[in-house]
Amino acid sequence: MMPGRVRGGRTALLFNVLAFLALAVGTQVVARGSVPWNPAAWAAPWSGDLVLVTASFLFLGLGFLMPLHAGVLNLGIHAQFLVGFAVAAAITRAEAIDPSTRAGLALLAGALAGSLAGAAMIWLRSRFAVHEVLSGLLLGGAMVPVARALSVTPTTPPALTFELTTLLAPLQWAPDLGLGHHFVLAWGILLLSLGVLLAFVFARFLRASVSGFDLRIVGVNPLAAGAAGIDVDRIQLWTLAAGGACAGLTGALQLWTQPAVALERWPLPMAFAGVTIALYGLGSVRGVIVAAALFAVWLNAPGTLAVLQVPGWGAAVALLLVLPALWNLPRLLPDQGAPRSLWRTRHRETY
Amino acid sequence: MGLRVKGFAVGGKSWWSIKDLSLDVRPGVLHMVLGERDTGKTALLEALAGMRREERGSISIGEGEHEATVADRQRRVRLVPQECGPTQLTVSERLLLARPPRWLGIAIHRRRGEEQAKSLAARVGLESLLDVPVEALRPLERRLVEIAAAVGEQPALLALDEPTSELGPHEARQLFAILAAIVDQDKIPVVYTSTWPRDAYPGAAAVTILRRGEAPETVLTAKVTESALIERWTGGQMRRAPTGPHTPGDALMRVEDLVIEGRGRETSLAGVSFEVKASEVLAVVGAPADGLSLLHDVLLGHRAPKRGSIQFLGKELVHSPRRHRVEAGISFVNPPVARDQSLREFSVEENLILGQTHRGPFAKRGWLKFDSIHGNAVRSLSDFEVPDARPRDRLGSLGLGARQRVVIAREVLRNPVLLVARSPAQGLGLEAQEYVRKTLVLQCERGSGLLWLTEDPEEALRVADRLAVLAAGRLVWIPVTEILTREMIIDEMAGTAA
């Protein structure tokens, strides 16, 4: 298993492509059934939202992918996302903090909080033998009312001081790219660049570093990793913390990125987009980048929103979003013994 | 007529394919299928049980000459796989799982169920264990429960996949004696697989030998002795130990008064003491459930003993994790199928540096040195004669013997102070077995100590300078002399020695 390679094999890739085609083509076919075909909708300027959503998907994909490479199923990604959002929201309201530093601090604190939420899941596992899937889902459930309480009474977040004013003019290479959200777009480009950079750094780390080699061994065979002298728990702790930081950062960003526009279209809890992106990307770094871009285009395409608003079709879309788990997860996760190990880990005697 | 297979072929595109197999098994007769791992033994049994489609040939079961369809076979053949079934059930529940007696067709008839379970358990001598969970049983008992449960379904054919893989030789004999009595009474034909020629004697009427890439061959046990069978299988005689006795050096490891409680009905270790010296091979023979697995777990650092000490080069290691033991200079070679010593998904060159990346020469300042890693793989594959393997091949694409050579190359090249080998040649072909033994013993001649844990007395005889049998949780020391035979060791293991 080398990073960047297709980990699931050609069959899984083919199935993923077919599932995405079913999603993209099916959405357009259904949209044409309810809304008259309007070519002008495609010619209209695409929102800067596209960049932002791609960046969000990329970070969420990495948030699921990093722990996955260490053999951890990060279903606590929603918890990390909400913790990041809640902490960032609390900081933006804190009047004791200097307004000029409040925005940056909120982003950093969101990432840190997501990271701590991830680490807490591994701590719960090693201390109380509660499986990370269970603790992650429960923590996510517990965070929902907190995040909801902070979002029903929104406050005006402090301005992010960074702004690419030159982008106010139409871009020469993409004149149709609408700049109504220029502020968001500038941050989106920055974040997207950061996400792509992070993805490639992670790929390089996996392939060429000693720690990355250890991480890959843990992800493929924890028994062999333990036997080779690798501290399995420590590696899983760090990767889950890193993945949590990505999810927490995305959560914190929701304060500035108009969740109603960018996120509420997603038919599942937003952070689970990370699972979809990582699985459609076959668990590879390159795959995640491609999947993030494709899904962002699909989500922003004319007609998609109309389809998602119909409950029946929304459910069908949600099914297609999670369907690749059927053929990808068995290939990506290490074999750790009996199915009941999903809930308790203490019976694993060998590491 | 029991079972008749004609012109059978399966797995045509796989490297373990079986071609043109024909065999007849009469009712009440045991038939063994002998072959190393990855020769298609399990696929054959699965095809007989209707779980896999054959590509060619016909299979007839029971009376008449008509061919048994897949549905027929699924209904009439019972396959007992290597892995035991639902282990959390009690023996009684497991025995009734497939066909519980029902009351008016809706509820389980408790009284009749108890009687039925008791009668089935009595056939394998386990009537006193009806309320014990299957997971608490010894491997032999678990295997017998599975056989009793299968027999309870009154199959037209019983197929057993490597029933002795977790048993010592004395336990295997006990299993076959009970099995022979049952099938003789019920007139059920039985086909079972094994990697040990000894399992054919005295119970099996015939043995079908599977070899990779060659046509199967069936021989009658009445016409060939065990050594002749081995010769037919491998094309040569087993050689004795690769080198003569060694002159032991200083003590490297001292194990004193090791006490550890067994799981379930597993035998506990009751005060085991021994020492391993440099340049000598100490072989410990025993059944896994007689304490061998416990001893191995303690040496690996997977379990802490209740009492006792393990001193390595004067340093206490009894509570150290495995990685500290490896860092101190102990190497472990486990059975070829063990999952904790290699990574099938990784390349050969990556497997050759497993556990050696935190210091040179394969890494520098936290980054892997690909040239060194590749060069090491090229040299290792050449020095350790791993056929048809290239450094960047996926380890899982190699045969079991080649994979074990890669593991041994890695461990030997570390030049360990002490090598702990647990059945390192189990399930391999004879040539690969001899290569494994030769390589490990040669390392011992370079000054390493070698502790060889095995359930196979034959293997221990081939390598041991000193030999101890683990019986009833204690070590019984046997002098290694010219007159020592496998039967004497088995008698000690079974506790029936004079």
Interface residues (C-beta under 8 A of the other chain):
Chain A: M1 A208 S209 V210 S211 F213 D214 R216 I217 V220 N221 L223 A224 G226 A227 A228 G229 I230 E349 T350
Chain B: L300 H302 R303 R322 R323 V326 E327 F332 R339 D340 Q341 S342 L343 E345 F346 E350 L354 G355 T357 H358 A363 G366 W367 L368 F370
